[in-house]
């Protein structure tokens, strides 16, 4: 029997939801019938609107999908202005201020505290420069990810940016694929370094070459069924298919139609295509694809480049090409792209506006978002590079950050998210700073990835980090406190590997001490030239458990209490009862029904 | 009135009559649970797997783990609270009281 969500989607979903959002916005929050809240908020997701968590009713997270992370000239300034004007809540975040932009691990943008009444005006502004929130959430084609420097990389195998653009144009707003059983995440990689992270996507186009009619043809091999969510991580699996760049839209349509027809609509926990691939196996998947969804015969896979993949492979970034994209890199046209480290992916609106101006002044105005929550300014004139690097903004959002700042990623957390168990972004900022000040960096270590996720949904991609932190609870002196499960040794590259979970339920204030002790142990016990990931891989999970101890240090954590029980963790009066929500279009509390 | 219940956002919360009432991340004290042998099981709710309602009593099976011993699992049906059949108003049980999944028994008083 289809789920309730499927019933709501059957009634109204996709493009047609937009008109209803306009009507609700015109008439105000209270015009949404009380007994239809759940159905409408589920449908709103398709238009990139996610109702914020309990205690923040009437406020929405708005996600803007930027294919391949590309923001064209003029777009970033509009994002900054929209954030500044519309993404302000009742209380400022003590670390970041009152209006922020979040760069996500899927190269999208998230704004918070959006009021329903403001959405038409925001859409007008975003769409006037070609930005969209369409299908940024919900059960359909999500933002397409890829190597963020596609077309700007001196060593790339094939320029995947036109492919990503074509897929975006084909499938955004396309009613045929608007209502899928669950989200559909697609990655297109054209570089030889693997930084499209195809391994953790539902559908991955990976660079390959194949002899066709006697000619070596560049294109893509297809993998399906990757993903990290819940406690069921999967690497995408090859279905032994090669396509040329011109054929990508057709095969993508076939794969998503297969998912539409055969995905599980009766159990949302089993709906992602990774579970269908588990059930069928790749041979059956290929056979059904071939027989029911493809005209003509599928080609077998070409020769891939996976043995060249270096992205998030545990190497020093000095050894590799564009590595994590942070830093100064020359483009094929002699200009430069400069990747800036944005700790936990969050920038204040005024910083975003300043960056937009700098991108205009020194480059083409284009910027790009990475899957490590960082931002890249492209097309910087070679003769103005030094002046750009001297700009004040780059002192904090640096192209040469410290090892621990560079590698830190965090999801949204209990600040806004219903799923999260713990506070994340402000805590990861504090972790990063403490580690930077208190841990000696072992010789040769230039990259150390700490991914902090508030729950098993894994939005911070914890399973592919050197240190994986997953939100948890424990008791300390008898009192419940926020905590983390700790995993080690995850990453991608030629031999992708999910982290091994080695320490469970570590109190949040003892995590920095654990990491320090572990890195000190590594520095003492490593073999010559051994990377951290190689060191972890050399040990059995049983050996790693208990290798070093978590401990309290000079690090202090203001978020140890149950932040989910607050209406907003940083409010002075943070009890759920103190919440002003729901509010009207001016942010004033609406009268309660009670 | 009929009580409407939904489990939404990947099982992050339970809606009762279109109002978000019960979240993941609470610690539930469980007696006689199948999750582990701890007495009580100190159970972190990580996701609502199934929800049901009968005569206003809202119940769920919850995925999570005991933070005492680390065992994870899915609880038997656990009462989350009651919806008033006249007004629809929901009154939650107190997770930190002791509950017995699969049973109507409550081992400590509700709020």
Interface residues (C-beta under 8 A of the other chain):
Chain A: X4 X5 X34 X35 X36 X37 X38 X42 X53 X54 X57 X229 X230 X268 X269 X414 X418 X419 X420 X421 X422 X455 X456 X457 X472 X473 X474 X475 X480 X483 X504 X505 X562 X564 X594
Chain B: X4 X6 X8 X9 X10 X11 X12 X13 X15 X17 X18 X19 X20 X23 X24 X25 X26 X27 X42 X44 X46 X47 X49 X67 X68 X70 X89
